[in-house]
Each structure stands twice: as structure tokens, then as C-alpha cells.
């Protein structure tokens, strides 16, 4: 059941009985010493957060009987290096492998009818939806395939090796937090033929540049003037941008979202225009150099 092994800090291995058909939400969450799990063929579902924060789990075999993997099932399994999705899996929840900082590849059986993989990246079957890019995949640059129409929530989150990502003309949807925590990201480039999104100097916008979605964390500019066309800025858009000392917000912006400038550690001053009517939680959290607003 849920949190069945709540006090499991010394648990190193476990064999699940073949009478078990499902593993509940958070069943092994925070079992930080757990290095080995044997899941029998009787299990058909792995719940949400089931193995989250199992920091010593380096490998796991998902049997052919499993049809669903829940939200954040393997979140922050920091030693998990690879995982293979068998034929049987038809559902993978949001952020199932987010924060797995050692994960090099997510491989999918060729006979799976719902999902596929390409160079260790997890997609749906026809590669129109990019589900998850492995955090520890060592490429510094990645061009999303032309078949992709949507990028999932947290799809590239915490991928510290990536310095640039290229979005093709085909992408029409980008999920929440898709590029969050990409600490090496210098540029997000968008095909000029894309009808939904655009980029300027490596910064991600919607097509007509009225909405600023994401400013790359490692872009080295010390100053940035948000284009006058921008009327809205995404939550966490500038989060972690430690090089920025000055940001100019244009008149017309009405909303400063949650964690928008969080951890902008060099930001010393900022002018909030008269048009702004809302400032979200932690908008300036961790701005240790901020002396004047």
C-alpha cells in the first residue's frame, strides 16, 4: 500500500511476492539504501512516486506484465543509469524519470505499441511527442526530430550537459517546466518555419514574441532588455540566470509569475513598470545581490 515502507532507510533489497499485482503510490519512496528490487511477472502497475528518491537504486527490471508506470515513479533516483520499457507498457505518467541525474538512456522494446526510443530518448510510438530526454545523456547539443509536435512536461529538466536545443518547425506545444534546471543551457533555437514558437538571441518566445517562455540559464549576458512586444512572461522564465545583473521589463507586462527571477544571484536592481498588477510567490527568491526594487 501507499508508503508501506515509510521507515526503510536501512532496506537494501526486496523481493516482491508473485501474488502482488500492483505496487502502490510511494510504496518504496525515500528508501535511500535500496539497491535491488525484484518485481515479479504478476505485477501490472507501478504507482506514482513508487521508487522516488531511492538514491541507491542503480538498475531495475520492469517485467513484461507491467502496463502502467505512475507519475514521478522514479523521480530523483540519482544512481539509476538506464531503464528498459517492455512491450506491455501502455501508460507512463508525468515526470516518471525526472531528476534521475545518472540516467543515460531510456530504451523501449521495439514491439511496444505505445512508446518508442531514439538514441535513448523516450517518445510516443510515432515520435510525435517527446516524453523524456535522459538527464545524463552527454550530448551538448540536441536537435529535436522533425516528427515531434509536442514536448512533454519537464522533458529536458535538469539536463545539465545540454548547451543548446533546436526546436523544429513541427512543434506546436511545449509542456510546463520543459527546460527547468538546465544549468548549462546557452540557447534555445527555433526553426524560422515554426508557426507557434520563435527565438531571439537564444531566448524562447511564442511566435509573435508577446510571451517570453524561457531565458537560457547559462546565457552569459549581464544585461537583458525584454522586447517591447512582450506582454507576458512565463513562470520561472529567468530562474537561475546567475549572470544577469540588470533586466528591463517593458511597459505592458502585467504579471510577474511564480519564481520568475528566482536565484538570479547577480541581479542588483530592477524596475517594475506601472502596468504590473501581480507578483508571484518567490519571484525574487534567492536574489542575494538585489538592493533596489
N, C-alpha and C positions, 0 to 999 in steps of 0.2 A: 504494500500500500504506500501512500504518499509519506515520504520521509521515514520509511520503515527502519532505516539505519541512521537515525539522526545523530547518535553518538558513535561514530565509526572511524575516528581519527587513527586507530591502530589496525584497522582492517586492511589486509594486504591482498587477499584473493577470495573469490567466492565462486561456487558452482551452483547455478540455479537449477532447481529440480525440474524434470521434464513434465511435471504436472502443471507447471506455470504456463499460462497462455498470454499474459501481458505483464509488463513491468510498469508500475505506476509512476505518476509525476514525482520528481525529486527523490526517487527511491534510494539512490546512492549519492545524491548531491553532497558535496563537501567531504566525501570520503577521500581525503588527501593522500593516504598511503596506499590506496587500492591500485595495484599494478596488473592484476589479472582477473578477467571476468569470463566465465564460460556460459554462453547463452544457448539453451537447448533449442532444437527444431520445433518445439511446441509453441514457442513464443511468436505471436503475430503482431504485437505492437510494443513500441518503446515510447514511453510517455514524455511529456515536456520536462525539461531540466533533469532528466533521469540521472545522467552522469556529469552534470555541470560541476565545474571546479574539482574534478578528480585529477589532480595535478600530476599524479604519478602513473597514470594510465597511458602507456605508450602504444598499445595496439589493441584492437578489438575486432572480433569476427562477428559480423551480423549474419545470422543464418538465413537460408532461402525462404523460411517460413514468414519472416517479418514483412508486413505490408505497409506499416506506417511508422515514421520517426517523428516525435513531437517537437514543438517549439523549443529551441535552445537546449536540445537533448544533450549535446556535447560541449556546451558553452564553456570557454576558458579551460578546456582540457589541454594544459600547456605543454605536455610531453607527447601528445598524440601526433604521430608523424604521417600516417596515411590511413585511409579508410576505403573499403570497397562496398559499394551498394549492390546488393544482389538483384536477381531477376524480379523478385517478388514485390519489391518496394514500389508503391504507387503514390505515396504521400510523404513529403519531407517538410517539416514545419519551419517557420520563420527563424532565422538565426541559428539553425541546428549546429553549425560548426563555427560560429562567430567567436573570435578571440582565441582560437586554437593556434597559438603562436609558433608551434613547431610543425604545423600541418603543411606538407609539401604537395600532396596530391589527394584528390577525391576521385576515385575510379569507379566507374559504373559498368556492370555487366552488359555486354553487347545485346543480350536478349531482353534487357529491361525495356518495357513498352512506355514508361512514363518519363524516364530520365536518361541522360547521356553525359559523357565527359569528353573533353578535348584538351589535351596537354595538362591533365589533372584538374581542369576547371569544370565545375558542375553546372549543367544546363538541363532544361527540359528536353524531351526526346528530339524535337525538331530544331533545337538550338535557337528558338525564338525568344527564350527567357534565360538570362544568366542568373543562376541561383547563388553561387558562391565561388569566389576566387580564393584559393588556399593562401593563408596568411604568410607562410614561409616559402612559397614559390619564389625562386631567386631572381626572376626576370626584373630588370629595372624599367623596362617599357612593355606596355601591353596594348595591342590594338584589338578591340572587341570585334568579333566576326560580323560580317555584313548581314548575317541572318537574324541577328538579335534585335528584337523590337522593344524589350523591356529589361531593366536592370533591377534586381531584387533589393529589398531592404537589407542594409548592412553588407551588400555583396562584396565590397572591397575593404570593409572596415578593418583597420589595424594592419593593413598590408604594407609594412614598413620598407620593403625592398623596392616598391614601385616609385619611380620618379616622374613618369608620365603615363597617361592613359588617353587613348584615342577612341572617341565615340563616333561610330559610322552614321551614315545618312538614315539608316533604318530605325534607330532608337526613337521611340515616342514617349517612353515612360522611365523615370528614374526613381527608385524607392527611397524611403526615409533612411538617412544615415548611410547612404551607399558608399561614401568616401570618408566617413568619420575615422579619425585616428590614423590616417595615412601620413605618418610623420616625415616621410621623405618626398612627398608629392610636390613637384615643382610646377607641373602644368596638366590641365585637363583640356584636351584639344577636341574640337567638334568639327565634323565634316561640314563644309560650306553648303552642302546639299540637304542637310538635315532641316526639316520643317518645324521641329519642336524645340530644339536647343541650339545654342551658339556659344562661342567662346571669344574672349578678348584678352590678349596677353596671358593666356593660360587660365583665365578665370571663367567659370561655368555660369552661363545665363540661360534664361528661356530665349526663344527665337528673336523677339523684338527688344531684348535687353531691358525689359521693365522689371524683371525679377532676377536678383543675384542669388544663385543657388549655393555655390561653393568657391571660396578663395583657397588655393592650394597652400597647405601648411608651410612648405619649405621654399616657397617663392621668396626671394631674398630682398625685395624692395623694402625700404624703410618707411616710405610714404605711399599712400594709395588714395586717389580720389575716385570715389564711386561715380560712374557715369550719371549725368543728369537725367538720363532716360529712366533710371531705376526708381520705382515707387515702392518696392517691397524687397526684403532681404530674408533669406531662409534662416531658420533656427540653426545655431552653431556654425553659421557660414564662415566666420573668421576664427573659430575656436582653435587655439593652439598656435596661432600665427605669431611666433615669438620675435620675428624680425621687424614687424610693423611698429613704428614709433608714432605715426600720425595717420589718421583716417579721416577723410572728409565725406560727410553724409550729405547728399543733396536735398534741397527743399522738395517736398513731395512724398518723401518716405514717412509713413505714419506709424510704423510698427518696428520696434527693436525686440526681436524674439528671444526665446529662452537660450541662454548660454551663447549668444551671438558673438561676443568678444571674449569669451571665457579663455583664460590662460594666454591672453595676448600680453606677455610678460614685459615687453618693451614699450607698450602704449603709455605715453606720458600725459596726453591731453586729448580731449575730444569735444566737439561742439555738437549738441543735439539740436537739430533745426526745429522751428516753431511748429512744423507740421506733425511732429511725433506726438502721439497721444497714449502710447503704451510702451512700457519697458518690461521685458520678461524676467523671470527668475534667473539668477546667476548670469545676467547679461554681461557683467563686468567682473565676474568671479575670477580670482587669481591674477588680476591685472595689478601686479605688485609695484609697477612704476607709475601708476596713474595718480597724478597730483591735482588735476584740474578737469572738471566736467562742466 
